[in-house]
Structure formats: C-alpha cells, structure tokens
Amino acid sequence: MIEVESELGTELGRATDLEIIERLVELDGRTIVDVGCGNGAVSAELAARGAIVLGLEPDPIQAAKNRDADPIPNLTLVEGSAESIPRESGAVDAVIFGKSLHHVPKDLMDSALREAARVLKPGAGVLYSLEPDMRGEFSQLMKPFHDETRVRAWAQEALTRTADPSFEDVAQYWYEITIDFPDFDGFAQRALGATYNDIDADKVKMDGVRQRFEAGKSGDGYSFDNLMRVRLYRGPKTAG
C-alpha cells in the first residue's frame, strides 16, 4: 500500500475504477455525462448498470471510431468538448471526469468545471472527478516519456479554485488499482495506443524505461500499482 497523507481523504482500499464509481455514485435510472470517455468502455459499463449515458470524446480520431461502433442501449457517444456539454441546464444527474480533466487545456479547465455545474441538477447533481496521483508505480513508469506532473497538479488546482466553492458538499477519497501486462511489448502498445497522446516510440523503449518495467515482475507477467484520487461533489449551488 502506498503511504499518502490524510489530505487525500478516505481510503477505499484496492479496487477497480468502475467498482469505486458504483460505490459512490447512484447509477440505475440516472442521466450521466462521461466527459473524455475515450473508447466508451466505462460509459458502456455504466449503461449496463442502468444509467442513461452520454459519452463525450474530444479526440476526433477516437470519436470517429466510437461513431462506427455497434450501438449499445442507453449509451450515446458523441464528439465534443468539456467546455460545451450538449445538455440543457439542470438536466443531468451526474458528470464524470474519469482521468480526463488533466487532458483539458489548462486555460479551459475552469470553464469545463463551470459547464459541468451548469448541466447538473441544482442541489442534487453529482460531479465525480477521478485523477491519478504521480506517486503511483505506473505513473512513475510512464514519467520518463510522458510526465503528467504539471497537468495533474493543474487539474487539482482547478478543482479547488472552481469546483469546491460551486457545490454544497465535497468529499475526497483515494484507492489503488493494479495494472497488469504480459510483457514489455504489451506495455509499449498501451502507452502508444492512445490517439490523444503524442508519445515518442523511441523514448518508450529506451533502457531506463525497460529497467523500471522489469522491477514490476510478478509471476508470469508484470504488475504495477497506481494511486487514484477522487473528489466527489454533491449539490451544485444555485445562483444568488
């Protein structure tokens, strides 16, 4: 278990991202916007659990793949940005930023959070922000070629600056996930597979990264822990 300070909030142990969302957010029958949904895998799982989900993906390459995918009941995947959610004001039960707020440009993070508050039901809506912490083993493995220290810090600062005063209640949680790979090629494929990241393949395969990867040897494969931070906001304040 990674040692963290109390400011990260309540410890939830080891779990998957989806298990924590299920534990903290009411899903059945709720309208949810999944901002920065990627390939829509989590959005689909939320829909399978009874939610009515809009998956919003800003990357045009991934968004095109999403449009070509087979339809899933209660799930709509569209191309769009966090600063312009295609929903009416006060119409949504929950907005989820699942490891996506730090991908929003720094000067637009506050606008994205204000937009989330706009579409949420006043006094009842939920904003769920999930961000990886740089102290995790997997984050450290990625750091030599994809250092997200600054952007993740900016995301936390935007939450404190804009979301904290905009909601009636905020709670913080942390937990750990385990990320497994059969071999280094599997890791490199994952690192290079996201179309929204511009990563140099040569840097992924440099010796220093391989050495860090070998430190994760576990049985027949490789395992890395990652530390995850959740801020859960309830009840967007009404104007005045």
N, C-alpha and C positions, 0 to 999 in steps of 0.2 A: 504494500500500500504506500502510495506517495504521501509524504508528510506535507501538509499545507496548513496555512494559518487560518484562524477562525473567521476571518473576513470573507471567506468563500461560502460561508453559510452552513447548512445542514448536510451532513454526509449521508449519501444514499447507497454506498457500497459499490459493488461491481455489477454492472447491468449493461444492456444494450440501449442505444438511443431511443428506440421505439418503446422499450419497457418503461423508461422514465417518462416519456410523453404520456403513455397510458396511465401511469400512476398519478400524474399531476394535472392532466387536462381531461375534462369530460369530452368524449368523442361521439357517442351514439346520438344521432339526430342533429348534431351541431354543424353549423356552417363554418368552414375553416379555410383560411388562405395560407398556403405554404409558399413563402417567399424565397426565391432562389432554390427551386425544387430539384434542380439537376435533371436526372433521368426519370424523375417521378416515382422512384421506388418507395420512398417513405409516404408520399402522397397516396399511392395505391394502397399501402397498408392501413393508412388512416381511413380511407374509403371502405376498405374491407371490414373495418370495425364500426361502421355505421355512420361515419361522418360524411358530409357533403363538401367536397374539397375542390378548391381552385388552386392548381399548381402554377406558379408564376416563375418563368425562367427567362432571364435577360440575355443569355448567350444565344445568338441566332443559330449557331450550328446545332447545339443541343435541342433548342426549341423546335427546329425542323425535324429532328429525329422523333421528338415527342409527338408532333403532329401526325407522323406516319405510323405511330404505334397503334396496336389494336385498342379499341375503346374499352374502358372499364366503367362499370356502373358507379354513379355518384362521383366521378372524377372528371374534371375538365383541366387540360393542360394547355396553357397559352404562353406566348412570348410577351414579356412586359417587364417593367422596371419596378423596383421597390418604392420609388417616389410617385408612382402613378398607378395605384391599385384599381382595377376596373370593377369597383363595387360602390354602391351608394353609401353615404354617410350613415353610420349607426346600424349597419345591416349585418355585421359579421360577429359570430360568437368568439372566434379565436384567430389570431395571426401568429404564425410560427416563422421565426428566423432560425432555421436549422443549420448552424455552421455557415451562415450566408451573410450576416451583417458585415463581417470584416472584408467581404468582397465588394461591398458597396463603396464607391469612391468616397474618400474622406469628407469632401465638402458637401456630400449628399446624404451622409448618414443621419443627420438630424432631420432632414426633410423626410427620409424614409420612415423614421420613428414617428414623426408627426402624422404621416399618412396612415400608418398602422392605427394610431389612436383615432383618426378620423373615421375609419370604416368600422371600428368596433362599437358594439352596443354600449351606450353610456351607462356607467355604473355596474355593468355586468360582464363586459367583454374581457378577454384574456390575451395578453401579449406574452409569448414564450420565446425567450432568446437563449439559444444554445451556442456556446463558443468553446473551442478547445483552448486549453491552457498550455503555454510554452514549456512547462516543466514536465510534460508527458514524454515518455520514451519515444513514441512515434513522432511527436513534434520535433524532438531533438534529432531524430534520424533524418528528417526532412530538412532541417535547418541549413546545412551546408549549401544546398542548391535552391531552397525555397523557404527563405526566412520570413515568417509572418509575424515576427515580434511586434513591429510597429503597427501593422494594420489591426492586429488583435487588440493592442492597447488602445488604439483609436476607437474601436468598437465599444470597449468598456467605458471609455470616457464619454462617448456619445450617449450611452445608456444612462450614465449618472447625470449628465447635463440635461438631457431632453426627456427621457422616459421616466426617470424617478419622480420628477415633480408633476408629471402629467397623469399619474394614476393614484388611486386611493390607497393601494397596498402593493408592496413589493417584497418578495421572499427570494433568498438565494440558496442554491443547492450545488453540490458537487458530487461526482461519481467517477468511476473508472471504467473504461471499456478495454477489451483486448482485441488487437488486430493481428490476424494470422496470415502467413504466407508460406507456400510450399518451398520456395527458393528465391534467390535474388532476382531472377528474371520476372517472377510474379510481382515482386515489389516494384521493379522498374516499370512494368506495364501499367500498374495502378498509378504510379507517380506521373507518368507521361500521358495517361489516357484522358484526362480532363481537358476539354477544348477551351475552357475559360482560363486555364493557366498556361503561360508561356514559359516552359521549362526546357533548359538545355540538356539534351540527352547525354552529352559527354560528361556533364557535371554530375548527373545521377549515377553514372557508372565509374566515377573516379575512386581511387583506392581508399580514401578516407571514409567515404560512404559505405563501401563494401566492408570495411573493418567494423564500423558501427553496426551494420546489419548482422554480421557474424556473431556479435555479442548477444543477439536475440535467439540464438539456437535453443530449441526446445523440442526434444524428442525427434520426430521425423521432419519437423518444419521449424518455423521461426515465429516468435510471438513478441508483441510489443504492447505495453500498457499505454493508455493515453488518458490524461486528466481532462474532464469535461466540466464546464461551468454553466449553470442555468440561472437566469433571472426570470422570475415568474411574476408578471404584473396583472393585477385584477382591478377592474372598475375604472376605466378612463374618466377623468374628471370632466364635467360639463363646463362650458364657458360661463364665466361670471360666478 
